[in-house]
């Protein structure tokens, strides 16, 4: 039986939509390092918005104010040493000025151990890179989101689960 995990992720994007902040971690699930957006599981009695604020603060040092729209959802299954999980994620769009992120606020020792680095990526860099991203379609999905926002044709949230 799969354990179900609810999670939130922050797409920290600069106002001109030219950079997105990703963090690289050692991934036991993927067997290598992986670039991903900051975020994580929702704790008991926590709302999605509270979880988003906490996760972004812990993983980047940024305090989020105001509401952020959900632009993507994703469901995937992964296995760890404690079992098989089905994770449901919501990706929130957070416009920010580029800043120097820090992991010093993260109380989770295991997360600090697997953390490798931060990088502000352009969407084109993600699309052209041979590195591993989660989700693997992150570059094209961000490019489509940018286009839809500029043309005011956004119809979100969009399910980006990989089948």
C-alpha positions in Angstrom: 0.0 0.0 0.0 1.4 3.4 -1.0 1.7 6.1 1.6 0.1 9.4 0.5 2.1 12.6 0.9 0.8 16.1 0.2 3.5 18.6 -0.8 3.9 22.2 -1.9 6.6 23.7 -4.2 7.6 27.2 -4.9 8.5 28.4 -8.4 10.6 31.3 -7.4 10.7 33.3 -10.6 12.1 36.8 -11.3 9.6 39.5 -12.3 10.8 39.5 -15.9 10.4 35.7 -15.9 14.1 35.4 -17.0 15.3 33.3 -14.0 14.0 30.6 -11.7 15.7 29.4 -8.5 16.4 25.7 -8.3 18.3 23.7 -5.7 20.4 20.6 -6.4 20.2 17.6 -4.1 21.5 14.1 -4.0 18.5 12.0 -4.9 18.1 8.5 -3.5 15.0 8.3 -5.6 16.7 9.2 -8.9 20.1 7.7 -8.0 22.0 10.9 -8.8 21.8 14.6 -8.2 18.6 16.4 -9.3 17.6 20.0 -9.7 14.3 20.9 -8.2 12.2 23.7 -6.9 12.2 24.4 -3.1 9.3 22.8 -1.2 8.2 19.7 0.7 5.6 18.0 2.6 2.7 19.5 4.4 2.8 18.9 8.2 -0.2 18.0 10.3 -2.6 20.9 10.9 -0.7 23.1 8.4 -2.5 24.8 5.5 -0.9 24.6 2.1 0.0 28.3 2.3 1.6 27.9 5.7 3.6 24.9 4.4 4.7 26.9 1.4 5.9 29.8 3.5 7.7 27.4 5.9 9.4 25.4 3.2 10.6 28.4 1.2 11.9 30.0 4.4 13.7 26.7 5.5 15.2 26.0 2.0 16.0 29.5 0.8 15.7 32.0 3.7 13.1 34.0 1.8 10.0 35.2 3.6 6.9 35.1 1.3 4.1 37.7 1.8 0.8 37.7 0.1 -0.9 35.0 -1.8 0.6 33.0 -4.7 -1.3 31.2 -7.4 -1.1 27.5 -8.0 0.1 27.0 -11.6 1.0 23.3 -11.7 0.0 20.1 -10.0 1.9 16.8 -10.2 1.4 13.3 -8.9 4.2 10.7 -8.8 5.3 7.6 -7.0 8.7 7.1 -5.4 10.3 4.6 -3.0 12.5 5.3 0.0 13.9 3.1 2.7 10.7 3.6 4.6 8.3 2.5 1.8 6.5 3.6 -1.3 5.0 7.0 -1.5 2.4 8.6 -3.8 3.1 12.3 -3.7 0.6 15.1 -4.7 2.3 18.4 -5.3 1.1 21.9 -5.9 3.5 24.4 -7.5 2.9 28.0 -6.5 4.2 30.9 -8.6 6.2 33.3 -6.5 7.6 36.4 -8.2 10.8 37.6 -6.5 13.9 39.7 -7.0 17.0 37.6 -7.4 18.5 37.0 -4.0 21.3 34.9 -2.4 19.5 31.9 -0.9 20.6 30.0 2.2 19.8 26.6 3.8 20.8 27.8 7.3 17.1 28.0 8.4 16.4 24.3 7.6 16.0 22.3 10.8 16.0 19.0 8.9 19.5 17.5 9.1 18.8 14.9 6.4 17.8 17.7 4.0 20.9 19.7 4.8 23.0 16.6 4.1 21.6 16.0 0.6 21.6 19.6 -0.4 24.4 20.5 -2.9 23.9 24.0 -4.3 21.5 26.7 -5.6 21.4 28.2 -9.1 19.3 30.9 -10.8 18.5 29.2 -14.1 17.1 30.8 -17.2 14.3 28.8 -18.8 16.3 28.2 -21.9 19.2 26.9 -19.8 16.9 24.3 -18.2 15.5 23.3 -21.6 18.9 22.8 -23.1 20.7 21.2 -20.1 21.6 17.5 -19.9 21.1 17.7 -16.1 18.2 16.0 -14.3 15.3 18.1 -13.3 12.1 17.3 -11.3 9.9 17.2 -13.1 11.8 16.3 -16.3 9.5 18.6 -18.3 10.2 21.7 -16.1 11.9 23.7 -18.9 9.1 23.4 -21.5 6.3 23.8 -18.8 7.9 27.1 -17.6 8.3 28.3 -21.2 4.6 27.6 -21.8 3.6 29.3 -18.5 5.7 32.4 -19.4 4.0 32.6 -22.9 0.5 32.1 -21.4 1.1 34.8 -18.8 2.4 37.3 -21.4 -0.6 36.6 -23.7 -3.1 36.5 -20.8 -4.2 33.1 -21.9 -3.2 31.2 -18.7 -5.7 28.5 -17.8 -4.1 27.0 -14.7 -3.4 25.0 -12.6 -2.0 22.6 -15.2 -1.4 18.9 -14.4 2.3 18.2 -15.2 2.3 14.6 -14.0 4.6 12.4 -16.1 2.8 9.4 -17.3 
